[in-house]
Amino acid sequence: MTRIIDIPYISRVEGKGSLEIRISGGTIEDLKFKIHEAPRFFEAFLIGRMYYEIHEIVSRICGVCPVTHQITALKSIEKILGLELPEHIHHLRELMAIGGILSSHALHLFAMALPDYTGHPDIIAMARDYPDVIKTGFKIKEVGDNLVEIIGGRSVHPVSTIVGGFTSIPTHERLRRFKDKLIEAKNLALKYSSFIVNLDYPTFERRSEHIAFYDSEDYPINSGVVKSTEGLEITEDEYRRWIYEVEVGYSNAKHSYVRNRGSFMVGPLPRVNINYRSLSDDARDILSSSPFKFPCFNPFASNIARLAEIVTLIDKALRIIDEKKLEGVSHVKLEPRAGESSSITEAPRGINFHSYRLNDDGVVTYASIAPPTCQNAANIEADLRVYLKEYLDRSDEEIVRKSEMLIRAYDPCISCATHFLEVRVSRV
């Protein structure tokens, strides 16, 4: 008998996606993670736009992670124009990126993922039993949003970022006053770390290649060397030589593969695996108290990795505010010129790739964007094929629940990828 399990809408993720599983003879005959949200066409309608418009436009790819799209686009354009930015501009952008990740991680971990492990169907039901845990998530999210707003002028789709810097920058004193909010957010994360770490996580593990920025001296977000657990070590301009995309007929998101190898994973878990030594002491304590041993290839450990990143990135933000010069000119002068460049930043969900070509007038003639969910899509399918093997004799409802848990562990941002649950099961 052939069973077809059709999940037309996956809940508690950003955007609209579905999953179809065909089971025949006790094995998975076919499995498709479908991203059916309409194509966004950003790469097409960027053609003909001026260089100074790009970061504003691409931030509209997503309302959850607009900061990473802005900064990645700015990096690429500024490389083409040959700009050397003052260090304080880099530090301010790093703080803004940290704010974006804190906001996204807190929302997903506390509101979207945790109900999977507390036995609740959704955040509303969970909030009745654990109201303080849910409130903690939203308080941390608010701190991340506020940090973005202080620097970017607005928490969603920041308005102060421009090619060459910012229209204006906050005073160092304002950032120093904000330290108390960051410290409060860290203490809240630490307060509930034991609760999160001691939840019941699946023991599934599948070795796949993990890729992330690497820095031997700091936890990298906006810069670094692209490194993998399987020996890859390249610059961001070499990324397309090693990582390629293919179209799949059933999804509006492309699939990504390492050349001559296979699918791979990006995101908080690969970042932690590759940059474990750069985590703050408190973050490493969280990981050492968890049921996972790092490096870890269990995708469900991504939730613990998000918690560790919340703590380590707050520590990094505090260090930047305490130790770095954050005042000076708001932007540098520039002139348009022709050229081509690629750039990467670490989005909340993993490596975010942008590439652009400009003509002599600074007009875009080519654009390529690969958000992290596009890069994870093939690996999600590969994980599901292995993970679901031991559940094929279970009910359709149980297979649906297990599938959604694994997909949510990746925290796919489906809107970026092109966007999970009412369940319809048909048996053939």
Secondary structure as UniProt FT lines:
FT   STRAND          2..7
FT   STRAND          18..24
FT   TURN            25..26
FT   STRAND          27..34
FT   HELIX           42..45
FT   TURN            46..48
FT   HELIX           51..53
FT   HELIX           54..58
FT   HELIX           59..61
FT   HELIX           66..80
FT   TURN            81..82
FT   HELIX           87..106
FT   HELIX           107..113
FT   HELIX           115..118
FT   HELIX           123..129
FT   HELIX           131..152
FT   STRAND          161..162
FT   TURN            163..164
FT   STRAND          165..166
FT   HELIX           172..191
FT   HELIX           193..197
FT   STRAND          209..214
FT   STRAND          225..228
FT   TURN            229..230
FT   STRAND          233..234
FT   HELIX           236..238
FT   HELIX           239..242
FT   STRAND          243..246
FT   TURN            249..250
FT   STRAND          255..258
FT   TURN            259..260
FT   STRAND          264..265
FT   HELIX           268..274
FT   HELIX           276..278
FT   HELIX           281..288
FT   HELIX           299..301
FT   HELIX           302..323
FT   STRAND          339..347
FT   TURN            348..349
FT   STRAND          350..358
FT   TURN            360..361
FT   STRAND          363..370
FT   HELIX           372..387
FT   HELIX           388..391
FT   TURN            392..393
FT   HELIX           396..410
FT   HELIX           414..417
FT   STRAND          424..427
//
